[in-house]
Amino acid sequence: MPQQYDLNEIAVLRLEYMDAVGAVDPATIVMTVTRPDGTTFTVNKAGMTSNPVLGTFTYNLSLTQVGIWRYEAVSTNPNVTQGELLVVGASLGVGLCDNWILPSEVFGCAPCSSIVTANQDELIAARAATATSEMLFVLTGRQFPGLCDVTIRPCRSSSCWSVPRTTGYWPVGECTCGASSWDACGCGGLSQIRLPGRVRGVIEVRVDGAVIPAADYRVDDWKWLVRLDDLSWPSCQDLSADPLTEVDTFQVRYVRGTPPPESGVLAAQRYACELYRGLTGEECRIPQKVTNIVRQGVSMQFIKPAEIGVTANGEVKTGIAEVDMFLATFGRGGRRRRRGSIASPDVGPLARRVGT
């Protein structure tokens, strides 16, 4: 699976070489890096960032463009080709904005905390952190995607509002701007756009290449970007123009998503540690479906199928107590205990939380 990175992050590319005897430094290395815009550059053996141990080379790649990066490293003696895809500025395939834990946090709890730094495999730790984050994210109903730095080029659905009319003694507002609901229009001249996802904060808003002061807008109900300076957000824009410098442009950069709770981080740490130990050939607590039998001097222990996997009531059990406690709270079992609610598609919200 391609690795996920943020814009301007440094990706540490790791190349490892072995021959029939063991680790060895190749005679030559030529690595070609292709940026998202199609331009390329090459790095040779002497240009690598480090050669920490025999047979291992690293290169620090600065990811300065959003999109898919590719690298391919070709070596001689031994003749090996290595490569990978790097995804920059887009969410992970399962919907994650970022992993629940960092690779270094895999070694933050016992028994992985006893692994000395020199023996820690950063690549396997990164894979364990990603795999664990993906599994727990899906098993908890995709509630906690993390925080994602998003840049969008929005357009309002319409640029008109109706004027409220009066029937009898009570003012009755009519919204005829063609929006999907009264809340999407405002009906009284409120200029707003809906930002996808749960908004945690706005980093920057640009109109015609100029930055709009933060005092001139707010976020309502964690989704509506409301303008406060008696002007309106643009109804349309030139998507081929540069939003940083050109007119007829509109761009919003903001943070959205929901980070996992502390219990989820601890569960991910524990699960990733056990997964790391399993991937490196060590004994781990991830159970196999076995129970006690002895055949020809070999002893095995089979676990009842009901103790791991999906139970009859829909709960998921991993066999690791800390992880199962978290899933029982925030997974399907936790959501099943939530009180029900009734919603009407033709009635909008009765109140709005302002400035959130």
C-alpha positions in Angstrom: 0.0 0.0 0.0 1.4 3.5 -0.8 2.6 5.5 2.1 0.6 8.7 3.1 2.3 12.0 3.7 1.4 15.6 4.2 2.6 18.4 1.9 6.2 19.6 2.7 6.8 16.5 4.9 10.1 14.7 4.6 9.9 11.1 3.5 12.8 8.9 4.5 13.4 6.4 1.6 15.1 3.3 2.8 17.0 1.0 0.4 18.4 -2.4 1.6 20.7 -4.8 -0.2 21.8 -8.4 0.3 23.6 -11.0 -1.7 24.0 -14.8 -1.0 26.3 -14.1 1.9 24.4 -11.3 3.6 24.2 -7.5 3.7 26.3 -5.8 1.1 26.8 -2.3 -0.4 26.1 -2.3 -4.1 28.6 -1.1 -6.6 26.2 1.6 -8.0 22.8 3.0 -7.2 20.8 5.3 -9.5 17.4 6.4 -8.0 14.9 8.2 -10.2 12.2 10.3 -8.5 9.1 11.4 -10.4 7.1 14.3 -9.0 3.3 14.6 -9.4 3.8 17.1 -12.2 5.8 14.6 -14.2 9.3 16.2 -13.7 12.1 13.9 -12.5 15.5 14.0 -10.9 18.1 11.3 -10.1 20.2 10.5 -7.1 23.3 8.3 -7.2 25.0 6.3 -4.5 27.1 9.2 -3.4 24.1 11.5 -3.1 22.2 9.3 -0.6 21.5 11.0 2.7 23.1 8.2 4.8 24.6 4.7 4.8 24.0 3.8 8.5 24.9 0.1 8.3 26.3 -2.2 5.6 23.7 -2.7 2.9 21.3 0.1 4.0 21.0 3.5 2.4 18.5 6.3 3.2 17.5 9.4 1.3 15.4 12.3 2.7 12.9 13.3 0.1 11.2 16.7 0.5 7.6 16.3 -0.7 6.8 19.7 -2.1 3.9 18.9 -4.4 0.4 17.3 -3.8 -0.2 14.1 -5.6 1.5 10.8 -6.4 5.3 10.6 -6.1 7.3 7.6 -7.5 10.8 6.5 -7.0 12.8 3.6 -8.5 16.3 2.7 -7.4 18.3 0.5 -9.7 21.6 -1.0 -8.4 24.4 -3.2 -9.7 26.3 -5.9 -7.8 23.7 -6.9 -6.6 21.4 -6.1 -9.5 18.2 -5.0 -7.7 15.3 -2.7 -8.5 13.4 -1.1 -5.7 10.5 1.4 -5.8 7.4 2.7 -4.1 4.5 5.1 -4.5 4.0 8.0 -2.1 0.7 9.8 -1.7 1.0 13.4 -0.7 -1.9 15.6 0.5 -4.7 13.1 0.1 -6.4 10.8 2.6 -5.7 7.2 3.0 -7.7 4.7 1.0 -9.9 3.7 3.9 -10.8 7.3 4.7 -8.1 8.1 7.3 -6.7 11.5 7.4 -3.8 10.3 9.5 -2.7 7.3 11.5 -3.8 6.9 15.1 -0.2 6.4 16.2 3.3 7.2 14.9 5.7 4.4 14.1 7.8 5.4 17.2 4.8 4.9 19.4 4.8 1.2 18.5 7.7 0.9 21.0 6.0 2.9 23.7 4.5 0.0 25.7 5.7 -3.3 26.9 6.9 -5.7 25.6 8.0 -3.6 22.6 9.5 -0.9 24.9 12.2 -3.4 25.8 13.5 -3.5 22.1 16.7 -1.4 22.0 16.8 1.3 19.4 19.4 -0.4 17.3 17.1 -3.4 16.8 14.0 -1.5 16.0 12.8 -1.9 12.4 11.2 1.5 11.4 9.7 0.1 8.2 7.8 -2.7 9.9 6.8 -0.4 12.7 5.3 2.0 10.2 3.4 -0.8 8.5 2.1 -2.0 11.9 1.0 1.5 12.8 -0.8 2.0 9.5 -2.5 -1.5 9.6 -3.6 -1.0 13.2 -5.0 2.4 12.5 -6.9 1.2 9.5 -8.5 -1.8 11.3 -9.5 0.1 14.4 -10.9 3.0 12.3 -13.1 0.6 10.3 -14.1 -1.5 13.4 -15.3 1.7 15.2 -17.6 2.7 12.3 -15.1 5.2 10.8 -15.8 7.6 13.7 -12.2 8.8 14.2 -10.4 9.6 10.9 -7.9 11.9 12.6 -7.3 15.5 11.6 -6.8 16.4 8.0 -5.4 19.6 6.4 -7.7 20.2 3.5 -7.7 22.8 0.7 -10.9 23.2 -1.4 -12.1 25.6 -4.2 -15.8 26.0 -3.2 -18.7 27.6 -5.0 -22.0 28.8 -3.6 -25.1 27.1 -4.9 -26.8 30.4 -5.7 -26.1 34.2 -5.4 -29.7 35.4 -4.6 -31.9 35.6 -1.5 -35.6 36.5 -1.2 -36.8 39.4 0.9 -38.9 38.4 4.0 -42.6 39.2 3.5 -45.2 39.9 6.2 -48.5 38.0 6.6 -50.7 39.5 9.2 -48.7 40.5 12.2 -46.0 37.8 11.9 -43.0 38.1 9.6 -42.7 35.0 7.4 -39.4 34.4 5.7 -39.3 32.8 2.3 -36.3 31.3 0.7 -36.4 31.0 -3.1 -32.8 31.0 -4.0 -32.9 27.4 -5.2 -30.9 26.0 -2.3 -31.6 22.5 -1.0 -32.9 23.8 2.3 -33.5 27.1 4.2 -30.4 26.5 6.2 -28.2 26.4 3.1 -29.5 29.8 2.0 -30.0 31.9 5.1 -33.0 33.7 3.7 -31.9 37.0 5.2 -28.8 37.8 3.2 -26.5 35.5 5.3 -23.6 34.5 3.0 -22.3 31.1 3.8 -20.9 27.9 2.3 -20.8 24.4 3.6 -17.3 22.9 4.2 -17.2 19.1 3.9 -16.5 17.1 7.0 -16.4 18.2 10.7 -14.5 21.5 10.7 -12.0 21.9 13.5 -10.5 25.3 12.4 -10.0 27.5 9.4 -6.3 28.1 8.4 -6.8 30.5 5.6 -9.4 31.9 3.2 -8.5 33.6 -0.1 -10.7 35.5 -2.5 -9.1 36.9 -5.7 -5.7 35.9 -4.4 -6.0 38.0 -1.2 -6.2 36.6 2.3 -9.5 37.4 4.0 -9.0 38.5 7.6 -10.1 35.9 10.2 -12.3 38.6 11.8 -14.4 38.7 8.7 -15.8 35.1 8.9 -16.7 32.4 11.4 -17.7 28.7 11.4 -21.1 27.7 12.6 -22.2 24.1 13.6 -18.8 22.8 12.6 -19.7 23.1 8.9 -20.9 26.6 7.8 -18.3 29.2 6.8 -20.2 32.4 7.4 -19.0 35.8 6.1 -19.4 38.8 8.5 -18.2 41.8 6.6 -21.5 42.5 4.7 -20.0 41.0 1.5 -20.8 37.7 -0.1 -18.7 34.7 -0.9 -18.1 34.3 -4.7 -20.8 32.3 -6.5 -18.4 31.0 -9.1 -14.7 31.1 -9.9 -12.1 30.4 -12.6 -10.8 27.0 -11.5 -7.9 27.2 -14.0 -6.5 30.3 -12.3 -4.0 30.4 -9.4 -5.9 31.0 -6.2 -2.8 32.5 -4.5 -2.3 35.3 -7.0 -5.1 35.6 -9.6 -8.6 37.2 -9.5 -11.8 35.2 -10.0 -10.6 32.6 -7.5 -11.9 31.4 -4.1 -9.9 29.0 -1.9 -10.4 27.7 1.7 -7.8 25.8 3.7 -9.1 24.2 6.9 -8.7 21.3 9.3 -11.4 18.7 9.5 -12.0 15.3 11.1 -12.1 13.8 14.6 -9.0 12.4 16.4 -9.3 9.1 18.2 -9.9 9.2 22.0 -7.0 8.4 24.4 -8.3 4.9 24.9 -8.2 4.4 21.2 -4.6 5.6 21.0 -3.6 3.2 23.8 -5.4 0.3 22.1 -3.7 1.1 18.8 -0.3 1.1 20.6 -0.9 -2.2 22.2 -2.3 -3.8 19.0 0.5 -2.4 16.8 3.1 -3.7 19.3 1.7 -7.2 19.1 1.4 -7.0 15.3 5.1 -5.8 15.1 6.2 -8.8 17.2 4.3 -11.2 15.0 5.8 -9.7 11.8 9.3 -9.9 13.2 8.9 -13.6 14.2 8.5 -13.0 17.9 5.8 -14.5 20.2 2.8 -12.2 20.3 -0.6 -12.1 21.9 -2.6 -12.1 18.7 -4.4 -15.4 19.1 -4.7 -18.3 16.7 -7.7 -20.6 16.8 -6.1 -23.6 18.6 -6.8 -25.6 21.8 -4.7 -28.1 23.8 -3.8 -31.3 21.9 -0.7 -33.4 21.8 0.2 -35.2 18.7 3.6 -37.0 18.3 5.2 -34.9 21.0 3.8 -31.6 19.6 1.5 -29.6 22.0 -1.0 -27.1 20.6 -3.8 -25.0 22.2 -6.9 -24.3 20.2 -9.0 -21.2 21.2 -12.8 -21.4 20.9 -14.0 -19.6 17.7 -16.4 -17.5 19.8 -13.5 -15.9 21.7 -12.1 -14.1 18.7 -13.6 -12.7 15.5 -17.2 -11.4 15.2 -19.6 -12.6 17.9 -23.3 -13.4 17.5 -24.4 -9.9 18.6 -22.1 -8.2 16.2 -19.2 -7.3 18.5 -15.6 -7.8 17.4 -13.1 -9.6 19.6 -9.3 -9.6 18.9 -8.3 -11.7 21.8 -6.3 -8.7 23.3 -8.0 -7.4 26.4 -7.1 -3.7 26.0 -8.2 -3.6 22.4 -11.4 -5.5 23.0 -12.3 -3.1 25.9 -12.0 -0.2 23.5 -14.0 -1.8 20.8 -16.7 -2.7 23.3 -17.0 1.0 24.2 -16.7 2.7 20.8 -17.3 -0.2 18.4 -20.6 -1.7 17.3 -21.4 -2.7 20.9 -21.0 0.9 22.1 -23.2 2.3 19.3 -25.9 -0.2 19.8 -26.4 1.1 23.3 -27.0 4.7 22.1 -30.6 6.0 22.4 -32.5 6.2 19.2 -33.6 9.5 17.6 -36.1 10.6 15.0 -35.4 13.0 12.2 -37.7 14.6 9.7 -36.3 15.4 6.2 -38.5 18.5 5.8 -37.6 20.2 9.1 -34.4 22.0 9.6 -32.4 22.4 12.8 -34.0 24.5 15.6 -30.8 26.1 16.8 -27.4 26.9 15.5 -24.1 26.8 17.4 -22.4 30.0 16.4 -18.6 30.4 16.1 -17.7 26.7 16.1 
